[in-house]
Amino acid sequence: MLSLDLRPTTAQRGTPPTPLPPGSHDAVLTEISSVLFASLSRSDQCRKAMQYLRGLLETQGRKSIRNIAALLGEQVSEQNLHHFISSSTWDWKPVRQALARHWINVAPPRAWVVQPVIIPKTGRHSVGVDKHFFPTLGQVLNAQRAIGVWAASDHMSAPVNWRLHLPRTWLQDELRRSQVAIPDGVPAETMSECVVQACQDAVTRWRLPVRPLVLDSCEVHAVPIFERLHAAGLPLLVSVCEDQPLTVADPAVPGSGREPLTAEQIMITARGLRRPVVAGGHAPGTAPRTHWAATVRVGLPNQPRPDSGPGEVMLLGVGDENGHWPAKLWLTNLRTTAPASLVRLSKLADRVDRDFAEIADRVGIRDYSGRSFGGWHRHVTLASAAHAVVALARNAR
């Protein structure tokens, strides 16, 4: 049987916390709702948004519209709640922007962490669902695929933007498009293009503070993402596979300026540049760990020559505590940042991974059972708000 905790990120760590006591999130919920729902022009929309948000926080088990309506009882009917999420006209984008800005004020992020997410489905009618092979899972799943952009610091994180990947088969089928109300103009994208757009929407178009973008996933092609976002002037730390070809541009490393080598070969050659760094220890019950790290100046595959200047990037190699070298490889354009700081920055992907398992999934981020494009976006927007409520309430204890 497929478990709903499948996703293309690092494995869940630690023991999930016990649920928050009833009422422990009320103060945070009151504060955040007054900020998030200012863009909703009608009082009934504000009321239903609050009801749905409370349902995500307090409904036991799957956060389906039916279960939320059952929890709320006579406050709202299942039909009205379904219409509010699946086919209403309220715009989710201002709500997400308000959530992002509120989070920045109360929990300033060190980075924007980009997380691809798998949403397994049993049927074929939910928007964007298709059969995909996932390398990290080693199997084909019938699933939706989405990209989340998270505001992350050492101690907590929250999703602030989402983009649903729509396969070409959906966008070229007019009947399927109309059945799930995909808007005109939504383009066909690769997963890499989906990542780029999700990042640019949140950081560039919303004019959020510039922070490093951290992406740790083998489910997308890292170099095209890196090239696009690097060209846009965004600071980046992106994991790459061992066999990624790169050109050495560092005269201190043998092979500089010659034929491309794999990222792993470059770091094996640069073993002598390693230095110990301490990172981690922010999760409850965990202690900081000592890693080995080194950086090498490299050129990307599409560069004519790996000259210094704006096009120059760094390859970061990180060894694990068992002595495996390199255990992890990253590309970055943070050329003046020390390796120790880069390693600590990379650990924010683990922070998001834990928070996804311990909070986001528990408030139903993947539980939308409707079929519409707008319904999916409204649900994940309110589930992101529920995640923020739990994270802030937990941090205040």
Wavefront OBJ file of the C-alpha trace (Angstrom):
o trace
v 0.000 0.000 0.000
v 1.248 3.490 -0.837
v 1.720 5.766 2.122
v 0.769 9.418 1.866
v 4.090 10.454 3.419
v 5.833 9.728 0.100
v 7.566 12.800 -1.262
v 10.798 13.565 -3.123
v 12.708 15.036 -0.214
v 14.931 13.632 2.502
v 13.368 11.051 4.808
v 11.232 12.010 7.775
v 13.327 12.396 10.900
v 12.474 12.161 14.543
v 9.217 11.391 16.290
v 6.184 13.488 15.298
v 5.053 15.762 18.140
v 1.828 15.264 19.994
v -1.072 17.385 18.662
v -1.525 20.866 20.052
v -3.997 20.993 22.955
v -7.448 22.308 21.943
v -7.506 26.092 21.985
v -3.725 26.472 22.180
v -3.647 28.103 18.745
v -6.591 30.492 19.250
v -4.509 33.642 19.841
v -2.336 33.028 16.787
v -5.385 32.120 14.681
v -7.142 35.362 15.602
v -4.086 37.461 14.811
v -3.208 35.802 11.523
v -6.773 35.685 10.155
v -7.165 39.454 10.503
v -4.104 39.846 8.265
v -4.715 37.083 5.729
v -8.329 37.713 4.798
v -8.226 41.489 4.311
v -8.418 40.936 0.538
v -11.751 39.079 0.806
v -14.359 41.708 0.044
v -17.411 39.869 1.396
v -18.083 39.083 5.027
v -19.417 35.603 4.208
v -16.131 34.767 2.457
v -14.145 35.873 5.499
v -16.392 33.793 7.744
v -16.058 30.663 5.595
v -12.289 31.127 5.290
v -12.042 31.211 9.092
v -14.287 28.159 9.388
v -12.246 26.202 6.859
v -8.987 27.235 8.531
v -10.271 26.128 11.919
v -11.472 22.879 10.354
v -7.977 22.173 9.003
v -6.576 22.719 12.485
v -9.128 20.730 14.470
v -10.578 17.986 12.232
v -9.240 14.555 13.113
v -7.840 12.415 10.303
v -8.188 13.384 6.655
v -8.999 17.066 6.126
v -11.646 16.538 3.453
v -14.435 19.072 2.950
v -16.917 16.473 4.225
v -14.972 15.893 7.435
v -14.471 19.620 8.007
v -18.189 20.259 7.497
v -19.001 17.461 9.960
v -16.745 19.095 12.567
v -18.343 22.511 12.040
v -21.872 21.104 12.298
v -24.611 23.671 11.763
v -22.145 26.527 11.146
v -21.895 25.683 7.440
v -23.186 23.006 5.072
v -20.897 20.699 3.131
v -22.321 22.072 -0.132
v -21.578 25.679 0.779
v -18.072 24.824 1.957
v -17.393 22.857 -1.221
v -18.498 25.840 -3.329
v -16.312 28.207 -1.276
v -13.208 26.129 -1.986
v -13.860 24.553 -5.377
v -15.773 27.097 -7.433
v -15.853 30.418 -5.613
v -14.329 33.542 -7.165
v -12.029 34.680 -4.357
v -8.399 35.068 -5.363
v -5.864 33.012 -3.411
v -2.807 35.056 -4.504
v -3.366 38.079 -2.198
v -3.925 35.679 0.703
v -0.583 33.999 0.002
v 1.184 37.338 -0.279
v -0.319 38.442 3.036
v 0.819 35.172 4.631
v 4.347 35.640 3.266
v 4.635 39.191 4.563
v 3.183 38.300 7.953
v 5.633 35.417 8.306
v 8.558 37.658 7.328
v 7.571 40.080 10.098
v 7.201 37.483 12.854
v 9.820 34.909 11.774
v 12.367 36.493 9.382
v 13.620 33.743 7.039
v 17.257 32.947 6.336
v 16.328 31.397 2.979
v 13.537 30.458 0.608
v 13.535 26.669 0.406
v 12.015 25.088 -2.695
v 10.366 21.694 -2.151
v 8.829 19.450 -4.822
v 5.895 17.472 -3.421
v 4.195 14.262 -4.567
v 0.427 13.979 -4.007
v -0.637 10.353 -4.673
v -4.122 9.922 -6.177
v -6.272 6.878 -6.930
v -8.229 8.281 -9.907
v -7.506 10.286 -13.035
v -9.887 13.234 -12.666
v -8.085 15.466 -10.140
v -6.431 18.385 -11.911
v -2.929 17.576 -13.158
v -2.892 13.950 -12.028
v -0.830 11.591 -14.189
v 1.471 8.593 -13.947
v 5.080 9.570 -13.188
v 8.264 7.706 -12.401
v 9.949 9.086 -9.293
v 13.674 8.198 -9.096
v 13.935 8.728 -5.343
v 11.084 6.267 -4.775
v 12.044 3.873 -7.562
v 8.458 3.454 -8.702
v 5.684 4.829 -10.875
v 2.906 6.662 -9.053
v -0.425 8.053 -10.124
v -0.011 11.495 -8.620
v -0.145 15.246 -8.779
v 3.159 17.084 -8.584
v 3.553 20.493 -7.001
v 6.278 22.955 -6.038
v 6.240 24.679 -2.650
v 8.300 27.757 -1.759
v 8.961 27.945 1.980
v 10.228 30.726 4.239
v 12.780 28.957 6.444
v 14.898 29.782 9.468
v 16.841 27.488 11.780
v 13.897 26.874 14.103
v 10.783 26.888 11.896
v 9.444 27.266 8.382
v 6.186 27.773 6.493
v 5.067 27.453 2.848
v 4.220 30.786 1.243
v 3.669 29.873 -2.408
v 2.610 26.859 -4.484
v 2.606 25.932 -8.150
v 0.818 22.862 -9.497
v 2.590 21.124 -12.368
v 0.220 20.504 -15.278
v 1.332 17.850 -17.810
v 0.961 18.664 -21.495
v -1.697 15.929 -21.797
v -3.956 18.006 -19.544
v -3.360 21.314 -21.256
v -3.954 19.939 -24.761
v -7.250 18.266 -23.837
v -9.981 20.917 -23.985
v -12.566 18.689 -22.293
v -10.328 17.918 -19.322
v -9.311 21.575 -19.057
v -12.925 22.719 -18.930
v -13.951 20.035 -16.425
v -11.416 21.274 -13.873
v -11.524 24.972 -14.917
v -7.874 25.452 -15.873
v -7.644 29.143 -16.848
v -6.692 30.171 -20.368
v -3.041 31.068 -20.698
v -1.702 28.506 -18.221
v 1.386 27.203 -20.063
v 2.783 23.721 -20.474
v 5.926 23.449 -18.340
v 8.638 21.027 -17.456
v 9.109 20.462 -13.738
v 12.251 22.624 -13.900
v 10.264 25.468 -15.469
v 7.611 25.000 -12.787
v 10.274 25.490 -10.096
v 11.589 28.642 -11.767
v 8.118 30.196 -12.053
v 7.185 29.346 -8.450
v 10.373 31.063 -7.236
v 10.045 34.104 -9.457
v 6.378 34.555 -8.542
v 7.149 34.646 -4.833
v 10.470 36.449 -4.698
v 10.522 38.710 -7.762
v 6.887 39.493 -8.548
v 5.789 39.770 -4.924
v 8.942 41.775 -4.124
v 9.789 39.714 -1.081
v 13.193 40.223 0.572
v 16.054 38.674 -1.365
v 17.300 35.588 0.443
v 19.199 32.548 -0.860
v 17.027 30.013 -2.683
v 17.790 26.490 -1.476
v 16.719 23.490 -3.565
v 17.547 19.906 -2.599
v 15.799 17.425 -4.883
v 16.668 14.704 -7.372
v 13.206 14.937 -8.950
v 14.057 17.996 -11.074
v 16.938 18.903 -13.385
v 19.063 21.192 -11.251
v 21.311 22.916 -13.800
v 18.543 24.456 -16.000
v 16.928 25.800 -12.819
v 20.255 27.152 -11.613
v 21.015 28.812 -14.949
v 17.614 30.535 -15.184
v 17.567 31.829 -11.616
v 21.264 32.729 -11.668
v 20.639 34.821 -14.794
v 17.811 36.552 -12.909
v 20.304 37.593 -10.226
v 18.941 35.437 -7.405
v 21.307 33.919 -4.794
v 21.251 30.122 -5.040
v 22.262 26.876 -3.352
v 21.100 23.918 -5.469
v 22.000 20.253 -5.010
v 23.389 18.407 -8.040
v 23.929 14.756 -8.870
v 27.341 13.085 -8.753
v 27.495 12.680 -12.535
v 26.787 16.339 -13.346
v 29.516 17.507 -15.795
v 31.299 20.744 -14.850
v 34.522 22.481 -15.855
v 37.104 23.236 -13.178
v 37.958 26.939 -13.037
v 40.076 26.839 -9.881
v 43.855 26.763 -10.513
v 44.357 25.137 -7.109
v 42.603 21.994 -8.363
v 44.218 19.613 -10.892
v 42.391 19.609 -14.229
v 41.616 23.330 -14.223
v 40.490 24.557 -17.642
v 40.506 21.115 -19.238
v 37.705 18.835 -20.351
v 34.609 18.660 -18.123
v 34.632 16.293 -15.148
v 31.742 15.002 -13.103
v 30.949 16.887 -9.899
v 32.020 13.841 -7.893
v 35.360 13.573 -9.722
v 36.044 17.249 -9.075
v 35.426 16.887 -5.359
v 37.477 13.717 -5.076
v 40.341 15.614 -6.718
v 39.777 18.512 -4.287
v 39.858 16.271 -1.198
v 42.860 18.156 0.152
v 40.837 21.394 0.360
v 38.386 19.966 2.908
v 37.876 21.682 6.235
v 35.726 20.631 9.231
v 32.477 22.548 9.782
v 29.794 22.224 12.462
v 26.136 22.349 11.408
v 22.714 21.156 12.522
v 21.448 20.643 16.041
v 18.351 22.835 15.689
v 15.809 20.003 15.792
v 14.675 18.869 19.263
v 16.850 16.070 20.603
v 19.600 16.522 18.014
v 23.154 17.748 18.516
v 25.335 19.692 16.070
v 27.400 17.467 13.785
v 30.833 17.919 12.311
v 31.026 17.677 8.525
v 33.829 18.107 6.037
v 33.348 20.721 3.342
v 35.209 22.236 0.418
v 34.425 24.615 -2.429
v 35.832 24.708 -5.968
v 35.259 27.343 -8.654
v 33.598 25.728 -11.654
v 31.966 26.546 -14.968
v 28.512 25.372 -16.013
v 28.102 23.038 -19.013
v 26.688 25.748 -21.301
v 29.398 28.298 -20.544
v 31.874 28.798 -23.401
v 34.673 29.103 -20.849
v 34.673 29.207 -17.035
v 35.923 32.772 -16.676
v 35.736 34.599 -13.393
v 33.059 37.235 -13.035
v 29.258 37.063 -12.920
v 29.142 33.667 -14.612
v 31.472 31.962 -12.179
v 29.902 29.583 -9.673
v 31.097 27.330 -6.893
v 30.766 23.607 -6.341
v 30.325 22.757 -2.655
v 31.180 19.273 -1.486
v 30.008 18.022 1.915
v 31.116 14.828 3.638
v 29.032 12.953 6.187
v 30.002 11.918 9.715
v 30.828 8.404 8.485
v 33.665 9.710 6.338
v 31.951 9.345 2.948
v 33.377 11.964 0.566
v 31.598 13.615 -1.068
v 28.232 12.682 0.428
v 26.453 15.735 -1.004
v 27.164 18.159 -3.837
v 25.784 21.662 -4.325
v 26.091 24.452 -6.892
v 26.050 28.002 -5.553
v 26.615 31.539 -6.760
v 27.282 32.710 -3.183
v 30.953 33.071 -4.044
v 32.024 35.018 -0.947
v 30.145 32.853 1.567
v 32.289 30.563 3.719
v 31.815 26.785 3.287
v 30.648 26.471 6.907
v 27.865 28.999 6.279
v 26.866 27.224 3.057
v 26.575 23.898 4.881
v 24.399 25.468 7.563
v 22.265 27.045 4.838
v 21.813 23.640 3.164
v 20.417 22.248 6.428
v 17.350 24.469 6.029
v 16.101 21.937 3.465
v 16.035 19.414 6.335
v 14.120 21.937 8.457
v 11.430 22.172 5.773
v 11.353 18.401 5.378
v 10.670 17.932 9.095
v 8.050 20.655 9.195
v 6.280 19.194 6.167
v 5.988 15.819 7.907
v 5.160 17.136 11.374
v 2.831 20.018 10.510
v 1.902 20.516 6.829
v 0.743 16.964 6.237
v -1.102 16.985 9.559
v -3.147 20.051 8.599
v -4.048 18.453 5.280
v -1.775 20.120 2.736
v -2.320 17.109 0.410
v -5.882 16.265 1.429
v -7.875 18.175 -1.180
v -10.284 15.669 -2.711
v -11.919 17.970 -5.262
v -10.945 18.177 -8.908
v -10.736 21.867 -9.839
v -7.630 23.954 -10.456
v -8.888 26.839 -8.342
v -10.066 24.502 -5.594
v -6.623 22.944 -5.269
v -5.003 26.373 -4.980
v -7.518 27.656 -2.433
v -7.121 24.538 -0.320
v -3.314 24.600 -0.226
v -3.399 28.332 0.505
v -5.572 27.848 3.586
v -3.616 24.733 4.584
v -0.427 26.840 4.404
v -2.091 29.336 6.737
v -3.009 26.469 9.090
v 0.608 25.310 9.002
v 1.751 28.818 9.936
v -0.709 28.930 12.857
v 0.587 25.627 14.271
v 4.256 26.562 13.779
v 3.857 29.959 15.455
v 1.763 28.555 18.310
v 4.321 25.812 18.913
v 7.168 28.327 18.898
v 5.356 30.508 21.442
v 5.020 27.700 23.979
l 1 2 3 4 5 6 7 8 9 10 11 12 13 14 15 16 17 18 19 20 21 22 23 24 25 26 27 28 29 30 31 32 33 34 35 36 37 38 39 40 41 42 43 44 45 46 47 48 49 50 51 52 53 54 55 56 57 58 59 60 61 62 63 64 65 66 67 68 69 70 71 72 73 74 75 76 77 78 79 80 81 82 83 84 85 86 87 88 89 90 91 92 93 94 95 96 97 98 99 100 101 102 103 104 105 106 107 108 109 110 111 112 113 114 115 116 117 118 119 120 121 122 123 124 125 126 127 128 129 130 131 132 133 134 135 136 137 138 139 140 141 142 143 144 145 146 147 148 149 150 151 152 153 154 155 156 157 158 159 160 161 162 163 164 165 166 167 168 169 170 171 172 173 174 175 176 177 178 179 180 181 182 183 184 185 186 187 188 189 190 191 192 193 194 195 196 197 198 199 200 201 202 203 204 205 206 207 208 209 210 211 212 213 214 215 216 217 218 219 220 221 222 223 224 225 226 227 228 229 230 231 232 233 234 235 236 237 238 239 240 241 242 243 244 245 246 247 248 249 250 251 252 253 254 255 256 257 258 259 260 261 262 263 264 265 266 267 268 269 270 271 272 273 274 275 276 277 278 279 280 281 282 283 284 285 286 287 288 289 290 291 292 293 294 295 296 297 298 299 300 301 302 303 304 305 306 307 308 309 310 311 312 313 314 315 316 317 318 319 320 321 322 323 324 325 326 327 328 329 330 331 332 333 334 335 336 337 338 339 340 341 342 343 344 345 346 347 348 349 350 351 352 353 354 355 356 357 358 359 360 361 362 363 364 365 366 367 368 369 370 371 372 373 374 375 376 377 378 379 380 381 382 383 384 385 386 387 388 389 390 391 392 393 394 395 396 397
